[in-house]
Structures are given as C-alpha cells and as structure tokens.
Amino acid sequence: MNRRVLSYAPLLAVLGRAIAEPVLAIDADFPDPSIIQTESGYWAFATEGNGVNAQVATSPDFSTWTRLSGVDALPGPFPSWVDSSSPAIWAPDVLVMPDGSFVMYFSAITSNNTNLHCVGAATSWIPEGPYTPVDNYLACPLEQGGAIDPDGFIDSDGTIYVVYKVDGDTLDNDGTTHSTPIMLQKMESDGVTPTGDPIELIDRSSIDGPLVEAPSLLLSNGIYYLSFSSNYYWTQSYDTSYAYATTITGPWTKQSSPYAPLLDTGVETRSSGPLSAPGGTDFLVDGTKIVFHADRNGQNASDGRAMFVSEIREANDVITLD
C-alpha cells in the first residue's frame, strides 16, 4: 500500500497549537499495560508485580489513576499447561465482550518448558476479576520460542481476534537470529476458543533490531492499525511504531519516518522529563487514547517501568499524539 500520508504534526504547527505530551499516570512498576473503559471508569492491567500475578489500576477520568494494592486479577488456580509454582504472568490484556463479560488474555510460563511462555485466556463478570483461566492454551509454539503479549480485538462484524508475538528471540542464544512474527488468531464467539490456523501479520526487519513485540490492534475510519515495539526493552532503543492495512489480514505496511516511531527515547512528557524506552502500547477501543510503559528513572529498567497515558489522533494512515 502506497497510500498518501498526512501528519497532524505539521498542520498543528501551522495553526500554532502545541503537540500534546504523554502524562505519567502510575509512578510505580506497572509494565506492559492494557486498558479498557466501562461504565465504572477506566481499568488498566499489567505484568506481575506488587505481590500479585496480574496488576490492576483504575481511573474515573483517564487522568487520576490508582493502583489497587493487593488486588490480583489472575490469582489462580491455573490449568495444567501453566507452571503454577512460578507462572510469571506477562502482559495481561482484557477484552470487553458483547454480553458484558470480560476475557483476559495472558502469557504464562508453560509446564512443558519452564523457560518459555504460552498464551492463555481467562474470564470474569467484573473488570477487576478475579479471572478464571480456561483449561486449554490459546497459542503455544514451543518449537518457535513460545508466545507472549496477547491482545484481544473485536472487528466491525463482531469477529473476535487475538494478536500475539511468537517469542523467537528466546532461541537466539544458539547463534542464529530467529523470527519474532506477530500472529493473528481468529476466535470463536466465546472469545476463548481458537478457530483455524493463525496467520502472520508482520515480522521484524532490519530497522526493528532483534524483535517486534507487544502488538495492539485498532480499527478507525476504515483503517486497521497495529502498534508494536522494537528492540530490547532494557535498552533505550526500545520504541513504539505501527503498521496499517485496509483489511485485518493485510497486507500490512509499516509506517516510516518521519511518522514513526510514534514513541521513542527522548519524547517529552508533560511533567516528568523525556521518555526512556517507551513501549508496550495498548489502544483504547475507540481510538482516542493509549497507555504504555517507560523507564521510571528515565535511564533504564532497574527501577521498573511506569505507566504513561496519552490522547491520540489518526488520519490518512498516520497516528499522532494529541
């Protein structure tokens, strides 16, 4: 696709308006955040920490956030495919279902290989949980390095999909650089049962370094957007870019400079200094907001990764901070 691109950034500069900056929302270790909106407000979920498997935070207005101490959205018990002694829950993502229930997609250490993660699903009738895992995993390509970073999505026709990363860089210690494709898995209407084979949407290229990961899907004004992070999260090269397509199966085109990356080290925030290693972005379903993490100390991940929020706009295949 060679569709014409138009960024809001030059337009806003001409009009004399400043480009908005991200805001620090949770100044604590709250990595790989995801977000939903319900009648009770906004809810965010994050990788294990704060003494729980799946962290939870809430906000009435998207500005003031409270991390719920001691609340574990995914306390277990876990099915047999999970190493229950040390599940290492990463990147939980919650989907609001048409019947008002909630499905959480998560990655956990598998009992078949305690060096690798696989992707599973869990259900609840309240946003903060507890979520009850279903018996079977959703994706578990152990021979390719496992699977992480699931993200649920409901298409305009009601079809449910999950995107995830094949974690091929876990195998790179053999001296070979492996693929880390972002896969699309169609689901049954229950949101927890895969149907058909997954298909590849994108993979890393030379500009992405060793990997792409942390996908999130958005449909806005007839265009599909797929955000993803590149490079290793513990380096300041970690960033967030995106691809676009007119159908969910593609072909997908990675957005290029000067419109990507959307977030990288050095981007200014409203009150907490420049970002360091921003990634793990998740779209709000209406396409107006994102959440993501970045280094708390502005230098590296040693003090954890805080959650930031931002308004966004999209037009003509281009996403900008708003």
C-alpha positions in Angstrom: 0.0 0.0 0.0 1.4 3.4 -1.0 -1.4 5.5 0.3 -0.8 9.2 0.8 0.2 10.1 4.3 -0.6 13.3 6.1 0.6 14.0 9.6 -1.2 16.2 12.0 2.1 17.5 13.4 2.9 19.9 10.6 -0.7 21.1 10.4 -0.9 21.8 14.2 2.4 23.6 14.0 1.0 25.9 11.3 -2.1 26.6 13.4 0.1 27.4 16.3 -1.0 24.6 18.5 1.5 22.6 20.5 1.6 18.8 20.1 0.4 17.2 23.3 2.8 15.3 25.5 2.3 12.0 27.3 1.5 12.1 31.0 2.9 9.9 33.8 -0.1 8.0 35.2 1.3 5.4 37.6 4.7 6.1 39.1 5.4 2.5 40.1 6.4 -0.6 38.3 3.4 -1.3 36.1 4.8 -2.7 32.8 3.0 -3.9 29.7 -0.2 -2.1 30.5 -3.5 -2.6 28.7 -6.7 -0.6 29.1 -10.5 -0.9 28.9 -13.4 1.5 29.6 -16.6 0.5 31.4 -19.5 2.3 33.0 -17.4 2.4 36.2 -14.5 4.1 34.5 -11.1 3.1 33.0 -9.3 0.0 34.0 -5.6 -0.9 33.4 -3.9 -4.2 33.8 -0.2 -5.0 33.9 2.5 -7.7 34.2 3.1 -9.4 37.5 4.4 -7.2 40.4 3.3 -5.5 43.6 2.9 -9.1 45.0 0.3 -10.2 42.5 0.2 -12.1 39.2 -1.8 -9.5 37.2 -1.8 -5.9 38.5 -4.9 -3.7 38.3 -5.4 0.1 38.3 -8.4 2.2 37.8 -9.3 5.8 36.9 -12.6 7.8 36.8 -11.3 10.2 34.2 -8.1 8.8 32.5 -6.1 11.4 34.4 -6.0 10.3 38.0 -5.0 6.7 38.4 -5.0 4.4 41.5 -3.1 1.1 41.5 -5.1 -1.4 43.5 -2.7 -2.8 46.1 -3.3 -6.4 46.9 -5.8 -6.9 44.1 -4.8 -9.8 41.8 -6.8 -10.1 38.6 -5.5 -13.6 37.9 -4.8 -15.3 41.3 -5.3 -18.9 40.0 -5.6 -21.8 40.3 -4.1 -22.4 36.9 -4.7 -25.1 34.3 -2.1 -27.9 33.9 -0.3 -26.2 31.0 0.9 -23.4 33.3 3.8 -23.8 35.7 1.7 -22.9 38.8 4.8 -22.8 41.0 6.0 -19.7 39.1 3.5 -18.7 36.4 5.3 -15.3 35.6 2.2 -13.7 34.1 3.1 -11.2 31.5 1.2 -8.5 29.6 -2.5 -9.4 30.5 -5.0 -7.8 28.1 -8.7 -7.6 28.8 -11.5 -7.6 26.2 -15.0 -6.3 26.9 -17.4 -8.9 25.4 -20.7 -8.1 23.8 -22.6 -9.8 26.7 -20.9 -7.6 29.3 -18.5 -10.2 30.5 -14.7 -9.8 30.3 -12.0 -12.0 28.8 -8.3 -11.7 29.9 -5.6 -12.9 27.6 -2.3 -13.5 29.3 1.1 -15.2 28.8 2.4 -17.6 31.4 5.4 -20.0 31.9 4.4 -23.4 30.5 4.9 -26.6 32.5 6.2 -28.2 29.4 9.2 -25.9 29.2 9.8 -23.6 32.2 12.0 -21.3 30.1 9.1 -20.4 27.7 5.7 -18.7 27.8 2.5 -19.6 26.1 -0.8 -17.7 25.7 -4.0 -18.4 27.6 -7.4 -16.9 28.3 -9.5 -16.3 31.5 -13.0 -15.0 32.1 -14.8 -12.8 34.6 -18.0 -10.9 35.1 -16.3 -7.9 36.7 -13.5 -5.9 35.2 -11.0 -6.3 38.1 -11.6 -10.0 38.4 -10.8 -12.5 39.7 -10.5 -14.1 36.2 -10.8 -17.8 35.9 -8.5 -19.4 33.3 -9.9 -21.8 30.8 -8.4 -25.3 30.5 -6.6 -25.0 27.2 -3.9 -22.6 26.0 -4.6 -20.4 23.0 -1.1 -20.4 21.4 1.9 -22.5 22.4 4.5 -22.7 19.6 7.3 -24.0 21.8 9.5 -25.1 18.9 9.5 -21.4 17.8 10.2 -20.0 21.3 6.7 -19.8 22.8 4.3 -17.0 22.7 3.7 -13.7 24.6 2.0 -10.3 24.5 -1.6 -11.3 23.5 -4.1 -8.5 22.6 -7.8 -9.1 22.0 -9.8 -7.3 19.3 -13.4 -7.3 18.1 -13.8 -6.4 14.4 -16.6 -4.4 13.0 -18.5 -7.5 12.0 -18.2 -8.9 15.6 -15.4 -11.4 14.8 -13.0 -11.8 17.7 -9.3 -12.0 17.1 -6.2 -12.2 19.3 -2.8 -11.0 18.1 0.4 -12.2 19.9 4.2 -12.4 19.4 6.0 -15.6 18.7 8.9 -15.3 21.1 11.6 -16.4 18.8 14.3 -14.2 20.4 14.3 -16.6 23.3 16.1 -19.0 20.9 18.8 -16.5 19.8 21.4 -17.9 22.1 22.0 -20.7 19.6 23.9 -18.1 17.5 21.1 -17.7 15.0 18.7 -14.7 14.9 15.2 -16.1 14.9 11.9 -14.6 13.7 9.5 -12.9 16.1 6.4 -12.6 14.0 3.1 -11.0 15.2 0.4 -13.6 14.6 -3.4 -13.2 14.2 -5.6 -15.9 15.7 -9.3 -15.9 14.9 -11.5 -16.9 17.8 -15.0 -18.4 18.4 -17.7 -16.1 19.7 -16.8 -17.1 23.3 -13.5 -15.3 22.9 -11.5 -18.2 24.4 -11.6 -20.9 21.7 -9.2 -20.6 18.7 -10.6 -21.5 15.3 -8.5 -22.1 12.3 -4.8 -21.5 12.0 -3.0 -18.3 13.0 -1.6 -16.1 10.2 1.4 -13.8 10.2 0.8 -10.1 10.1 4.3 -8.7 10.4 7.8 -9.7 11.4 10.9 -7.9 12.4 13.1 -6.2 9.7 16.5 -4.6 9.8 15.0 -1.3 11.2 13.4 -3.2 14.1 16.6 -4.8 15.5 16.2 -8.3 17.0 12.4 -8.3 17.5 9.0 -6.9 17.3 6.5 -7.4 20.1 3.7 -6.0 22.3 1.1 -5.7 19.5 -2.2 -3.9 19.8 -5.0 -3.6 17.2 -7.2 -0.6 16.4 -9.8 0.0 13.7 -10.6 3.6 13.0 -12.2 5.2 9.9 -11.9 2.0 7.9 -8.1 1.6 8.6 -6.6 -1.0 10.8 -3.6 0.0 12.9 -1.2 -2.4 14.6 1.1 -0.9 17.2 4.3 -2.8 18.1 7.5 -2.3 20.0 11.0 -2.9 18.6 14.4 -3.7 20.1 15.1 -5.0 23.6 13.0 -3.3 26.4 16.1 -2.9 28.7 17.8 -0.6 26.2 17.0 2.9 25.2 16.5 1.8 21.6 13.1 0.3 22.7 10.3 2.2 20.9 6.8 2.0 19.6 5.9 2.0 15.9 2.9 0.9 14.0 1.6 -0.6 10.7 -1.6 -0.1 8.8 -3.9 -2.0 6.5 -7.3 -1.9 4.9 -8.1 -5.5 5.9 -7.2 -7.2 9.1 -5.3 -9.9 7.4 -3.2 -7.4 5.4 -1.1 -6.8 3.6 0.3 -4.6 6.4 2.6 -1.6 5.7 4.9 -0.4 8.5 4.7 3.3 8.9 8.0 5.1 8.1 9.9 8.2 9.2 9.0 10.9 9.9 5.7 9.5 11.1 7.3 6.6 13.0 8.3 5.6 15.6 5.3 7.0 17.4 7.2 6.9 20.7 10.9 6.7 21.3 13.5 7.7 23.9 13.7 11.5 24.3 10.0 12.2 23.6 9.0 14.9 26.1 6.3 14.3 28.8 4.1 16.9 30.4 5.8 16.9 33.8 8.3 14.0 34.2 11.0 14.7 31.7 11.9 12.9 28.5 10.8 9.3 28.0 13.2 6.4 28.2 12.5 3.2 26.3 8.7 3.7 25.8 6.8 0.6 24.6 4.1 -1.9 25.4 1.4 0.4 23.9 -2.3 -0.5 24.1 -5.0 1.3 22.2 -8.3 2.2 23.8 -11.0 0.6 21.6 -12.4 4.0 20.5 -9.1 5.1 19.1 -8.7 8.2 21.2 -6.2 7.1 23.8 -3.2 4.9 24.5 -1.4 3.6 27.5 2.3 2.4 27.5 5.3 2.0 29.8 8.6 3.7 30.0 11.6 3.6 32.5 10.7 5.1 35.8 14.1 6.6 36.4 14.5 7.9 32.8 17.6 5.8 32.2 17.0 2.1 32.4 14.6 -0.5 33.7 16.3 -1.1 37.0 13.6 0.9 38.9 10.8 -0.6 37.0 8.6 0.7 34.2 5.9 3.3 34.9 2.6 3.7 33.1 2.1 6.7 30.9 -1.1 7.8 29.1 -1.7 10.0 26.0 -4.5 11.1 23.8 -4.0 10.3 20.1 -5.4 11.1 16.7 -5.3 9.2 13.4 -5.9 10.3 9.8 -4.6 9.0 6.5 -2.7 6.1 8.0 -0.9 8.4 10.5 -1.2 8.3 14.3 -0.1 11.3 16.3 -0.1 12.2 20.0 -2.9 14.7 20.6 
